[in-house]
């Protein structure tokens, strides 16, 4: 029975990664909270009050980070037309909406592609090739676009708070932050 449960959870993860919640080919910007043992997760989920408290703390963390990201957008980007309004936080349980009594296993952020372009300093006439910004416009060969790091620094400074929340709930959980940062 344990193997069947693990297979179902693994297939849920792979299906979620294949869905269209991606920014280009990069994938969703998310932090996953992974288990060492699914049996432990099942046992933790039996304590509904502890799970509800944990989820509430994670949602509070996500709300706080979103507010800081919006403030970062407004202070660093001159003409914010739609980026700050498009910024959303998503809480998931293995890629599906969290139901009552389930632990949040990932916290993700989504926004319009403009945010990615601003963070990397690319757009019309400025492309990324092999992790390097390249000037591709034919006319004026002066660099007029520069990267504005509005996302990575804010998330990075809030990771220790997330670690405290997860460690207080269960020290055996692993925080995977490899997919949260906008890569250069």
Beta strands, then each sheet from edge to edge (+ up, - down):
strand 1: 29-34
strand 2: 88-93
strand 3: 96-97
strand 4: 106-110
strand 5: 126-129
strand 6: 132-135
strand 7: 174-176
sheet 1: 3+ 2- 4+ 1- 7+
sheet 2: 5+ 6-
end
